[in-house]
Amino acid sequence: MTDGRKPEWSDPSQPDQSSSLVRKGVEQTNDHVRPPVGRFRKKAPTGPTIEELANGILTGDRTLLARSITLIESNAEHHFRKAQQLLQSVLSQTGKSIRIGITGVPGAGKSTFIEAFGTYLCDLGLKVAVLAVDPSSSITGGSILGDKTRMEQLARNPRAFIRPSPSGGKLGGVHRKTRETMLLCEAAGFDVILVETVGVGQSEVIVRDMVDFFMLLVLTGAGDELQGMKKGIMELADGVFVNKADGSNMPYAQKTKEEYNRILHFLQPATKGWQTKAYTCSALHGQGINHVWATIKEFEETTKQSGVFEDRRRKQSKEWVYSMIVDHLETSFFYHPLVKEMLPKIENEVIAGNRTVTSAVEELFQMYNQSVR
């Protein structure tokens, strides 16, 4: 029985031996009922504010500097706006470093040189930032980001900062991202900015347009090397350094240096008032690294006295404006919905030989111009 009463056949004078009384239990409330999924959601972290990032950069906080550079590199539109506000807030503290571009033929030992050179500068008490211009693969979108593994000693130095960065090819690409990363590093108090070209070809021109001193690393055997070297790259350099000038290779390095000096004598100097020359060094053994820095300091002093140094920076800023205009126009055009829709069809018509390239491009721009008016 469940109501507490004895059955009719039981003896009412005897205690109950056959049934159990069910007592009223504790009433359950809804206080501990689990709320529906999604009712209470954890707020997403907002990250540091622009003011916090700016203060972190100016006080030398490596973590906030790295996060700021990540913000610069982001292709998200809202990150782009935030990054520009951050740059504006630290802009007055930029421009005080010496900017050095480094390129070299394959096998010239760029990574070994940068590690030896950067370590030498750190030992002098300078703060060094290494940035890599890495034009991401146009096929896979990938990039080479192995600089820290190739420069282990420099990466562990507390006075050095290494940042390999892919261009991504959007919202300014390498022009904007590397330049703005360089400005953040300057605001963080780095005395020397080393900009390494990871790719070949166009990247040399890009780096030349953002640095003060541009150096070319080469190997011995100038005769064979010059056969495959573009004259244009030679004309960009403020100094040619024959690396691996050590041991039994020293006589060949000296000969190569002389051959380059003869050639450079007939080329137009990359910088007005400065004669580009060839030098020898050995990054592996640290020989001649002090002469590399002495050459750069002499270049800086000479060009600042003549006004060429500041004039070059002003021209670079002007060129940056125009390169950004081109980048933004390109992005605006190719990401326009109507252009994205019609471009494959028009491409196929051109490939099939049913229309000329000029008429195809003209139609695309007519569609674009009508929609942006």
N, C-alpha and C positions, 0 to 999 in steps of 0.2 A: 504493500500500500504506500501511496505517495503523499496522502493528505494527513497522515498522523493518526487516523482512526484505526481501531482493531477490527478484524473481520468478524462477521456474525457468529461463526462457529467457534470462536475462541472463548475461554473462560474469563469473564471480566474481572474475577477476583485474583487471577494469577498474573504475574508480570509477563510482559510480552517477550516470547522466546522465538518467534517465527518471522518477525518483520522488523525492519529498520525505519526509524523515523528520519525523514528528510528535513533537515533544518534549512532555513532560508540563508542563502549565502550572501557574500558581499556584492552589492550591485556595482556593475561595471559602468564607468563613464567613458566619454569620448576624449578625455583629456590626453590619453596616450596613443590615440589613433594616429598612425603615420600619415602625414599630409600627402596629397597626390603628388606624383613625380612632376617636377618642373615648377611647382608652386613657389618654392624658395630656391633661387639659383645664386651660386657664388659669383660675386662681381669679378669681372675680368680685370687683371692688373692694368692700371693706366700708364705706368712707367713714370720716369722723372719728368718734371715740367721743363720748359725751355730755360727758365731761370736757373733751375738746378743743374741742367746740362752745361749751361754757360759758366756757372760758378765752378763746376767740376773741371771744365777745360782750363780755365784761368788759374786754378790752383794745382794743376798737374795731376788730376785724378785719372789714371790710365783706364779704369773701367768705364768711367763716364765719357772719356775721349773715344774709346772703342764703340760705345753705344751711339755716340753722336755720328761717327763715321758710318755706322750701319744705317742710321737714319738718312744720311746723305746718299747712300747707295741704293736705298729703297726706290722701287719704281711705282709705288703707290702714290696717287695724287695727293692725298691728305698728308702723307709723310713729306712730300716735296715742299708743300707750303710751310710746314713746321720747320723743315731744315733751313729754308731761306730766312725765316725769322731768327733761328739760332745763329746763322752766319752773320746776320746784320748786327746782332747783339755783341759779337766778339770781333767785328771787323776792324775796330780801331787798334786792336792788339796784334794785327798781322803785318807781314811785310818786313820783319826785322831779321830774317834768316838769310843764309846764302843757299840758293837753290841750284843743285847740280844734277844734270842729266847724264846717264851712263848707258851706252849701247856698245855692242861688240859683235864681231863675227862669231859664228858657232864654234864652240870649243875654246874661246878666248879666256874663259875663266871668270866670267862676270860675278858669279856668286862668291867665289873665293876672294876676288878683289874687293867686293863690297864688304864682306865680313872683315877682311884685314884692314881696309881703309876705315870702316865704321868703328872698329875696335880701337884703332890708333886715335881717332878723334875723341872717343869716349875717355881714353887715357889722358887726353889733354884737358879733360874737364868739360867737354862740350856735350850737349844733348843731340842725338842723331835720330832722325826718323827716316825709314826706308819705305818708299812706296813703289809698287810695281804696276806699270801700265800694261794691262793684260787684255788686249782686244779679244773678247770671248769668241769662240768658234761660231762662225756664221751658219754652220751645218748643224751642230749639236747643241750650241748655246753653252757649252762647257768652257772651262778655263783652267789655266795652270796656276794652282795656288800652293806651290811647294816651297816657297821662299824660307819659311821658318825651319823646315827640315833641312834645307841646304845651308842655312846660316845658324847652326845650333849655338855656337859660342856667342855670337852677337845677339841672338834672341834672348839669351839669359842675362845679358848685361842690363843692369837697372837704368842706365843712361840711354838705352836704345829702344826704339819702337819700330817694329816691322809690321807692315800692313799690305798684304797682297790683295788686290781688289779687281774683280772682273768689271768690264764696262757695261755689259747688259744691253747696250745698243738702244736705250730708250731714255727719253727726257734728258738729252744732253750727252749720254754715253760717257766715253772716256774724257772728252773735253771738260765736261762739267764736274764729274765725280772726282777725278784725280786733282783737278785744280782746287776744288772746295775742300777736299781732304787735306791738301797741302796747307790751306789757310787755317784749318782747325789745328793742325800740328804746330803752325807758327804761333797761334794764339796760346797754345799749351806750353810755349816756351822752348821749343826745339830750335837749336842754333843752326843746324845743318839739315837740309832736306835732300835726300838722295832719291832720285826718280829713275827707276830702272825700266828699260824697255824689254818686255818679255817676248813680244812678237817681233816681226821683221817688216821692213818696208815702210808703210805709212806711219807706224808708231814712232819712228825716229823724228819725223816732221812734227808730230803732235807734241813730243817731249821738248823738242827744240823751242817750241812756241810758249813753253811755260817755265823755263829755267833760265838762270843767269849764265852758267858755264856748262858747256856740253862736251863730254869727253867720249872718245872712241877707243875701245880696247881692241888690240890686234895681236896676232901671233907672228913669229918669225917666218921668213919666206915671203917677203912683200911682193916679189915678182909673180908668184903663183896666186897670191891672195888678191892682188889688184885686178887680175883678169876677171874675177867674179864680183868685184866690189863696184858699186855705183859711184860715179863721180860726185853725185849729189850728196851722198852721205859724208864724203870727205869734206865737202864745202860747208857742212853744218857744224863741224867740230872746232872747238877752241883749243883742243889738245888731243894728240894721238899718243897713246901709251902702249908700248910693246911689252906685253906681259910675259911671264915665264922666262925672264932674263936671269937665269941662274945656272950654275954648274957648267957643263959642257956646252950648254945652249947660249952662253953669254956672248961669244964672238958672233954668232948668227943674229942675236938680238941687236947688237951694235950695228951690224951691217944693215939690218932691216930699218933701224932708226934713221940711218944716213939716207937710205933710199926714199923713205917717206919725207924727210926734210927737203930733198931735192924736188920731189913732186909738189909738196905743199908750197914751195917757193913760187910756183907758177899758178897756183889757185888763188881765187879771191878770198881774203880772210872772212871768217864767219862774223867777226865783230870788228867794227871800225876802230882803228888805232891799236889793234892787237894782232901780232903775227902768230898764227898757229904753228906750233912746232911739235916734233915727235920726241918722246922720252922713253926710257926703259924702266921697268920695275919687275919685281917678283912678289906677287901677292902671297904665294905659298910660304916664302921665307921672310916676308916683311921687308924686303930690300927696295929702297926707292920710294916707299909709301910717304915718307916725310917730304920728299921732293914733289910729289903729286900735290900735297896740301900747300906747300910753299908756292907752287905755280898758280894754284887757284887763288891764294891770298894776294899774289902779285897782280893777277888779273882783276880782282875785285878793287884793289887800290887804284890801279891804272884807269879802269873804266869809270870809277866814281869821280876821280879827279877831272876827267874829260867830260863828264855828264852823260856818257854813253850808257852807263848802268841804269840810271833812272829813266832815260829815254827808251831803252828797250822794254822796261817794265810797263811804261805807259802805252807803248805800242802793243804789247801783249794783252793788256787789259782791253784795248780797243778791238783787237782781233777776236778776243774772247766774246765780246758783245755780238759781233757778226756771226761767229760760229754758233752761238746759242740761238740766234734768230733762225739760221738755216736748220738747226736741229729741231726747233719747235715747229717750224713750218712743215718739215718732213713728217714729224710725228702727227701733227694735226691733219695732214693730207691722208696718210696711209691708214689712220685709225678712224677716218670719217666713215660713218655707216654706209652712205651711198657709194663711196669709192670702194669700200671693202666688198660690197655686193656686186658691183659691176666690173671690177678689175679682172676677175677670172675669165668672164665672158669675152671681154675685149682682148685680153691676152691670147685666148684661143683663136680669135679672129686674125690677129697679127701672125701668130705661128702658122695658121693654115694658109696665109698669103692672101686673105680676103680684104685686107685693108692695110694702109701704110702706118708705120709707127707714129709719124707726126700727127696724123688725123686721130689716132687712138689717144695719144696724150692730150691733144686739144679737147677732145670730148670729155675726158676725165676731169680736166681743169674747169671746163664749163660747168659741169655738174657740181664740182666743189665750190666754185665761186658763187654760183646762184644760191647755194644753200647757206653760205656764210654771210651773205649780205644782210 
